[in-house]
Amino acid sequence: MKQTLTTPAVAATMFANSASAAGPADLQKLKENGNCEECDLSGADL
């Protein structure tokens, strides 16, 4: 029973963390150009 509850909880946590982070390609574009008009930088630690 414990493993049954743990697996979905871990998966949900991993999904929540990845969903709120800015995309690596968007961050790289910002670093290279100093500009990223169409980028989604929500959750980025700027």
C-alpha atoms as one frame of an Amber mdcrd trajectory, in Angstrom:
protein
   0.000   0.000   0.000   2.806   2.403   0.869   4.508   1.981  -2.526   1.166
   2.466  -4.291   0.796   5.926  -2.730   4.446   6.891  -3.032   4.802   6.394
  -6.786   2.028   8.830  -7.812   3.208  11.363  -5.246   6.761  11.311  -6.618
   5.512  11.532 -10.204   3.258  14.487  -9.357   6.118  16.300  -7.631   8.444
  15.788 -10.581   5.785  17.009 -13.020   5.007  20.073 -10.907   8.676  21.029
 -10.723   9.263  20.635 -14.436   6.083  22.484 -15.368   7.050  25.585 -13.452
  10.619  25.847 -14.699  11.671  27.891 -17.689  12.796  25.940 -20.726  16.552
  25.490 -21.149  16.370  26.641 -24.780  14.609  29.843 -23.726  17.209  30.541
 -21.041  20.028  29.904 -23.529  18.436  32.288 -26.042  18.180  34.961 -23.340
  21.844  34.477 -22.376  23.073  34.613 -25.967  20.959  37.520 -27.215  19.978
  39.395 -24.090  16.479  39.277 -25.543  13.780  36.640 -25.690  10.406  38.145
 -26.620   8.514  34.875 -27.210  10.162  32.939 -24.367   8.348  31.497 -21.380
  10.621  32.395 -18.483   8.055  31.761 -15.750   9.738  30.152 -12.770  13.225
  31.110 -13.952  15.665  32.241 -11.280  16.877  35.413 -12.920
